[in-house]
Amino acid sequence: MRNIGIIGSGIIGLLAAHGLRKAGHQVTLYSDRTPEQWLQGRPTGTAARFDLSLQLERELGLNHWDDQVHWVEGAHLLVCPAPLNRLLTLTGRLSRAGQAIDVRLQSHRWMMDLAERGGRIHIESVTVSRLEEIAAAHDLTLVAAGRAELCQLFERDAARSVYDAPQRQLAMMCVKGPKMRFDGLPLVPVKFNAFPEAGEVFYIPYLHKDVGPSWNVLFEAKPGGPLDRFREARSGEQVVEIAKGLFRELLPWDADWFQSAELSDPNGWLVGAVTPTVRRPVGRLPSGREVMALGDTVMSVDPIAGQGANNGSKQVRNLLECVAERGDRPFDAAWMSATFERFYERHGQPTYAFTNFLLEPITPAARELLMAQYGSDGRRGNQSAVQRLADAFTENFNDPALITPVVQDQGRTRDFISRTTGGAWFAAFARGGLGVARGQLLQKLGLDPKHPPQRV
Ligand SMILES: Cc1cc2nc3c(=O)[nH]c(=O)nc-3n(C[C@H](O)[C@H](O)[C@H](O)COP(=O)(O)OP(=O)(O)OC[C@H]3O[C@@H](n4cnc5c(N)ncnc54)[C@H](O)[C@@H]3O)c2cc1C
């Protein structure tokens, strides 16, 4: 049994705490919030998770909300190259559904679970000098403090960190009112609208701590663009009002759906930005003692691909394996680095690449894939070639290693289209292109483009 200290009671600190506790280790969690304070505060993010993450939560007995959530069954993507021009859609099914639970509800419950399962909990805001004491008293100290000040202990990895400034201005809101399904869509998706000039807007089925099944809506605005209107908002009500205006202006196809939206609770919103950053996993304290970073503290990504918490969960699974393999040997700096590298190679790098890929202008390869899948409708049991392509794209949210390397390379993308459709890539591309051209013509005539599956 090892003695392990963890700073931070967000998703990742708590997953690590439960996993290590289950493996028989003594765990002490240091949190600046009590379970009650979690319920009173602001969420740290949306944190929709896909199956690889949910599997870990099931193994740890933390999946308390499975019979209450509206499962995320897939993704519906609409690409609008110019305002109001609905160029194409993708509707893909996940092989196993995902879910988004209010992180405040989750941390509240998981902290209480930890105490029941023999974990120790200290409520305090840990300073660097206190971290010295904690590190001295434990075999391993994990810092899962999110993007808070303690992350400065860990040097930014300049070679891996592609950006030094946020790529999007974010506005996130928990809303009740809009119905839980979309007419004509055969699944409950993350509904994703991409405006290459302006940014992205997406809505995620969400289990809110007070109102239950509802929505979490996220605006990802390119700085200075038409979606970048939330910077001055001072309340959640203002955020929702600004969002309603933007729906009417830029997303009229969903404006009626959003019209009834009201803030789910006064704290259920965020406005800000994330600088996508990879840090070194080992932090050296003034005494020379070493602590290890976990979750957003070591790697924070823009939420555009819904990957931060998923990525942290994959770190935790890797950590649990590495701790088990370490036996009684010390958790030294070399072990911390090797542990992170093992995760980074398998999951971290593809996740970072996938997220950055969505932040950047669409590549010719991705354009070909989107054209080739055109016609996907997400219907259960649809085994058509276009559906297989759309499903493969959607599954990448669960495991970004699946096709991120493919869509970064035109040759591999064409090969992937051929293999998945069982025909020439160009035939699939041309078929999709014809459908897209038909939608463009209909819009020119002032008609609905009639994209699959019918509604948008
Ligand atoms: C708008 C938005 C939407 C998102 N959507 C998604 C999504 O759909 N899917 C997804 O996977 N990810 C998403 N993310 C990212 C996801 O929310 C984060 O990756 C995840 O919550 C990080 O968890 P964490 O435990 O590492 O950090 P946090 O959730 O930030 O938790 C860290 C905790 O440590 C505490 N703490 C900090 N400093 C101290 C200290 N000195 N002493 C004690 N405690 C301390 C903090 O109070 C906090 O409670 C989103 C993020 C944002 C901002």
The ligand as a Gaussian input file, in Angstrom:
#p B3LYP/6-31G(d) Opt

LIG

0 1
 C      -16.671000      25.573000     -21.441000
 C      -15.975000      24.241000     -21.315000
 C      -16.549000      23.111000     -21.881000
 C      -15.909000      21.874000     -21.789000
 N      -16.481000      20.780000     -22.378000
 C      -15.855000      19.580000     -22.275000
 C      -16.447000      18.397000     -22.832000
 O      -17.533000      18.439000     -23.408000
 N      -15.787000      17.219000     -22.686000
 C      -14.594000      17.138000     -22.034000
 O      -14.046000      16.032000     -21.915000
 N      -14.015000      18.236000     -21.485000
 C      -14.625000      19.429000     -21.584000
 N      -14.058000      20.532000     -21.007000
 C      -12.823000      20.371000     -20.245000
 C      -13.118000      19.773000     -18.868000
 O      -14.127000      20.504000     -18.224000
 C      -11.843000      19.777000     -18.055000
 O      -10.833000      19.148000     -18.821000
 C      -12.011000      19.025000     -16.760000
 O      -13.053000      19.542000     -15.983000
 C      -10.692000      19.126000     -15.988000
 O      -10.818000      18.455000     -14.791000
 P       -9.681000      18.627000     -13.698000
 O      -10.090000      17.792000     -12.560000
 O       -8.344000      18.416000     -14.312000
 O       -9.707000      20.182000     -13.325000
 P      -10.868000      21.071000     -12.703000
 O      -12.204000      20.597000     -13.112000
 O      -10.505000      22.477000     -13.010000
 O      -10.744000      20.813000     -11.152000
 C       -9.655000      21.271000     -10.404000
 C      -10.079000      21.456000      -8.972000
 O       -8.945000      21.793000      -8.169000
 C       -9.310000      22.803000      -7.272000
 N       -8.114000      23.533000      -6.898000
 C       -7.425000      24.402000      -7.662000
 N       -6.376000      24.893000      -6.956000
 C       -6.429000      24.319000      -5.748000
 C       -5.617000      24.426000      -4.592000
 N       -4.555000      25.256000      -4.567000
 N       -5.943000      23.710000      -3.491000
 C       -7.003000      22.883000      -3.494000
 N       -7.817000      22.734000      -4.580000
 C       -7.519000      23.448000      -5.680000
 C      -10.300000      23.658000      -8.063000
 O      -11.133000      24.392000      -7.220000
 C      -11.074000      22.589000      -8.797000
 O      -12.132000      22.175000      -8.004000
 C      -14.671000      21.778000     -21.101000
 C      -14.098000      22.912000     -20.518000
 C      -14.740000      24.136000     -20.640000
 C      -14.108000      25.349000     -19.989000

